[in-house]
């Protein structure tokens, strides 16, 4: 059996096409095979403005629900918060000394905000009651508007003379 020129050409063309297909596939697959997976996205930082606002608003809402559920505590703390700051600070301390369970429950409510303050280096005071709860265990704080966020002072950058 003899092979005609046409049959030989068809066979060679098929092998050539197959070789191109194999080489093309290898050229596409080789870079992909060595590729590293994309790094996992970093978890959303808790110090973003939206996260701070969400944490503060959640704590304030929880405090409001607690005070609504405890009308005597609500009345006492409302009365105290209407006093001038120095008197209010002393009255809060006296109230919490007489009602340590209330102080502990309010600390639990505001614990996420306390953690946020430590983690982010922010001074956050959602309500006057929260300020009183925190200051009962710390040095007295300057009054801050409800929901306000204070950032730490930015240190001055001193230029050093070039060498």
C-alpha positions in Angstrom: 0.0 0.0 0.0 1.5 3.2 -1.0 0.7 6.6 0.5 -0.3 9.4 -1.9 1.1 12.8 -1.6 -2.3 14.1 -0.4 -2.5 11.6 2.4 1.0 12.5 3.6 0.2 16.2 3.5 -3.0 15.7 5.5 -1.2 13.6 8.1 1.6 16.2 8.4 -0.9 19.0 8.6 -2.8 17.2 11.4 0.4 16.6 13.4 1.4 20.2 12.9 -2.0 21.5 14.0 -1.9 19.1 17.0 1.5 20.4 17.9 0.4 24.0 17.7 -2.6 23.2 19.9 -0.5 21.5 22.5 2.1 24.2 22.5 -0.6 26.9 22.7 -2.3 25.2 25.6 1.1 24.8 27.4 1.8 28.5 26.8 -1.5 29.5 28.4 -1.5 27.0 31.2 2.2 27.3 32.3 1.9 30.9 33.7 -1.4 30.0 35.4 0.0 26.9 37.0 2.7 28.9 38.8 0.3 31.7 39.9 -0.3 32.2 43.6 -3.8 32.6 44.9 -4.8 36.1 45.6 -4.3 37.0 49.2 -7.4 36.9 51.4 -8.8 40.4 51.9 -7.8 41.9 55.2 -10.6 42.0 57.8 -12.3 45.3 57.9 -10.6 47.5 60.5 -12.6 48.3 63.5 -11.3 51.9 63.5 -13.1 53.1 60.4 -15.5 56.0 60.9 -18.5 53.7 60.0 -17.4 51.1 62.5 -16.9 53.6 65.3 -20.3 55.2 64.6 -22.0 51.7 64.5 -20.4 50.7 67.8 -21.2 54.0 69.6 -24.8 54.0 68.3 -25.3 50.3 69.4 -24.0 51.1 72.9 -26.2 54.2 73.1 -29.3 52.3 72.0 -28.5 49.5 74.5 -28.1 52.1 77.2 -31.5 53.6 76.3 -33.2 50.2 76.3 -31.6 49.5 79.7 -32.8 52.8 81.2 -36.3 52.4 79.7 -36.5 49.0 81.4 -35.3 50.4 84.7 -37.3 53.6 85.3 -36.0 54.4 88.8 -32.4 54.2 87.4 -33.4 56.3 84.4 -35.0 59.0 86.7 -32.0 59.1 89.0 -29.4 59.4 86.1 -31.6 61.9 84.3 -31.7 64.1 87.4 -27.9 63.7 87.9 -27.1 64.6 84.2 -29.0 67.9 84.5 -26.7 69.1 87.2 -23.5 71.2 86.5 -20.5 69.0 85.6 -18.6 69.0 88.9 -21.7 68.3 91.0 -22.9 65.7 88.4 -19.6 63.9 88.6 -19.8 63.6 92.4 -23.5 62.6 92.2 -22.7 59.9 89.6 -19.9 58.5 91.8 -22.3 58.4 94.8 -25.0 56.8 92.8 -22.7 54.1 91.4 -21.3 53.5 94.9 -24.8 52.8 96.2 -25.8 50.9 93.0 -22.8 48.8 92.0 -25.0 46.4 89.9 -26.2 49.3 87.8 -22.6 50.5 87.2 -21.5 46.9 86.3 -24.5 46.5 83.9 -23.7 49.8 82.2 -20.0 48.9 81.9 -21.0 45.7 80.2 -23.2 47.7 77.8 -20.4 50.1 77.0 -17.6 47.5 76.9 -17.5 47.4 73.1 -16.9 51.1 73.0 -14.2 50.8 75.7 -12.5 48.1 73.6 -12.7 50.3 70.6 -11.1 53.2 72.5 -8.2 50.9 73.5 -7.8 49.3 70.0 -8.0 52.5 68.0 -6.6 55.1 70.4 -9.7 57.2 70.2 -11.6 59.0 72.9 -15.2 58.1 72.3 -18.0 59.1 74.7 -21.5 58.2 73.5 -23.6 59.6 76.4 -23.1 61.5 79.7 -24.0 58.3 81.6 -21.2 56.4 79.7 -18.8 59.1 80.5 -19.7 58.8 84.2 -19.4 55.0 84.2 -15.9 55.3 82.6 -14.8 58.1 84.9 -15.8 56.2 88.0 -12.9 53.9 87.4 -10.5 56.4 85.7 -9.5 60.0 86.1 -12.3 62.5 85.5 -12.7 63.3 81.8 -13.5 66.7 80.3 -17.2 66.9 79.1 -17.7 65.7 75.6 -20.8 66.1 73.5 -22.9 62.9 73.1 -21.7 60.8 70.1 -18.6 62.9 69.8 -15.3 61.3 68.8 -12.0 62.9 69.9 -8.9 61.9 68.2 -5.6 62.0 70.0 -3.4 65.1 69.4 -1.1 64.7 66.4 2.5 65.1 67.5 4.4 67.8 65.7 7.0 66.5 63.2 10.3 68.1 63.6 12.5 68.4 60.6 16.1 67.3 61.0 18.8 69.1 59.2 20.2 67.2 56.2 23.7 65.7 56.5 
